[in-house]
Amino acid sequence: MKSYHLVHHRDGPTVLAMKIRSMLSTTGAALASLAFSCTHPTPRSLDAEAQDLARRSQQANDALMRGDIDRYRTFVRMGDDFTLMSPFGGEPSHWTDDRRLDALRSYFRNGSLSQDLVDAHMSADLAVLAVIEHAHHVEVGGAPAQDWDLRVTLVYRRIGADWRLVHRHADPLGHAISLERAAELGRGAL
């Protein structure tokens, strides 16, 4: 699996660095691998695909923050074996289609979303994006409007020429918490 370190700021995606991972352990083999990578660059299509998936994800979730499920669906299609691990905890949910999205039309209101792409890992048929989502002035589940940062892992699988979202894991720990607080959360003591 190739690894790409990308950051997607509000001004657009920028490639910060690309890692080349080698299963070889000797220094000579690592240097040979580095020399090979300098003369045989990674195909730009994978970089473009990672950036495109990140852009589509951001646009979809921006629409979601307003409850606009129809617009969400124009950017992201879900796999028929989608797993959601929501930021509210509890048991993961398994969706066999995206009709459950319709229930979210009234759950999210009046917000917007920007996103930072922290990391992307791409193979021919699998993509993993690690992002920080920044929801702005969103009303969630009837709560007053607020800003909300989520750390999110998205997994896409290629089906034909299309990428389908098959997994989303989010947590609201965009700001550091103490070990004691994390232990309380882990125990369910809150």
RAURUR-V358102 format. One record per pair of residues at least 12 apart in sequence whose C-alpha atoms are under 8 Angstrom apart, sorted by the first residue. I is the first residue (numbers start at 1). J is the second residue. D is the distance in whole Angstrom. If there is no record, write none. Layout:
I;J;D
I;J;D
//
This chain:
1;121;7
1;122;6
1;123;5
2;19;8
2;20;7
2;21;8
2;121;6
2;122;6
2;123;6
3;18;7
3;19;6
3;20;7
3;21;8
3;119;8
3;120;6
3;121;4
3;122;6
4;17;7
4;18;5
4;19;6
4;47;7
4;119;6
4;120;5
4;121;6
4;122;8
5;17;5
5;18;6
5;19;7
5;118;7
5;119;5
5;120;6
6;117;6
6;118;6
6;119;5
6;120;7
7;116;6
7;117;5
7;118;5
7;119;7
8;54;8
8;115;7
8;116;5
8;117;5
8;118;7
9;115;7
9;116;5
9;117;7
10;114;7
10;115;7
10;116;8
13;51;7
13;117;8
20;34;8
46;122;7
50;120;6
50;121;8
50;122;7
50;127;7
50;129;8
54;117;7
54;129;7
56;75;5
56;76;7
57;75;7
57;76;7
58;113;7
58;114;6
58;115;6
58;133;8
59;72;7
59;75;7
59;113;8
60;72;4
60;73;7
60;74;8
60;75;5
60;76;6
61;113;7
62;111;8
62;112;5
62;113;4
62;114;7
62;135;8
63;112;7
64;104;8
64;105;8
64;108;7
65;108;5
65;109;6
65;110;7
65;111;5
65;112;5
65;113;7
65;135;7
65;138;6
66;105;8
66;108;6
66;109;4
66;110;5
66;111;5
66;112;7
66;138;8
67;104;6
67;105;4
67;106;6
67;107;7
67;108;5
67;109;6
67;110;8
68;105;6
69;101;7
69;102;7
69;104;7
69;105;6
76;164;7
76;165;7
77;163;7
77;164;5
77;165;6
78;97;7
78;98;6
78;164;5
78;165;5
78;166;6
79;96;8
79;97;7
79;157;8
79;164;5
79;165;6
79;166;5
80;95;7
80;96;4
80;97;5
80;98;8
80;166;8
81;94;7
81;95;6
81;96;5
81;97;7
81;166;6
82;94;6
82;95;5
82;96;7
82;97;8
82;165;7
82;166;4
82;167;6
83;95;6
83;166;6
83;167;5
83;168;6
84;167;6
84;168;5
84;169;6
85;167;8
85;168;6
85;169;5
85;170;6
86;168;8
86;169;6
86;170;6
86;171;7
87;150;8
87;169;7
87;170;5
87;171;4
87;172;6
88;171;7
106;141;8
107;139;8
107;140;6
107;141;5
107;142;7
108;138;7
108;139;6
108;140;5
108;141;6
109;138;6
109;139;5
109;140;7
110;137;7
110;138;6
110;139;6
111;135;7
111;136;6
111;137;5
111;138;4
111;139;7
111;145;8
112;135;6
112;136;5
112;137;7
112;138;7
113;133;7
113;134;5
113;135;4
113;136;6
114;133;6
114;134;5
114;135;7
114;136;8
115;131;7
115;132;6
115;133;5
115;134;6
116;131;6
116;132;5
116;133;7
117;129;7
117;130;6
117;131;5
117;132;7
118;130;5
118;131;5
118;132;7
119;131;7
124;158;8
125;157;6
125;158;5
125;159;8
126;155;7
126;156;6
126;157;5
126;158;6
127;155;6
127;156;5
127;157;6
128;153;7
128;154;6
128;155;5
128;156;6
129;153;6
129;154;5
129;155;6
130;151;8
130;152;6
130;153;5
130;154;7
131;151;6
131;152;5
131;153;6
131;154;8
132;149;7
132;150;6
132;151;5
132;152;6
132;174;7
133;149;6
133;150;5
133;151;6
133;152;7
134;147;7
134;148;6
134;149;5
134;150;7
135;147;5
135;148;5
135;149;6
136;148;7
148;172;8
149;172;6
149;173;7
149;174;5
150;170;6
150;171;5
150;172;5
150;173;6
150;174;6
151;170;6
151;171;5
151;172;6
151;173;7
151;174;6
152;168;7
152;169;6
152;170;4
152;171;7
153;167;8
153;168;6
153;169;5
153;170;7
154;166;8
154;167;6
154;168;5
154;169;7
155;167;5
155;168;7
//
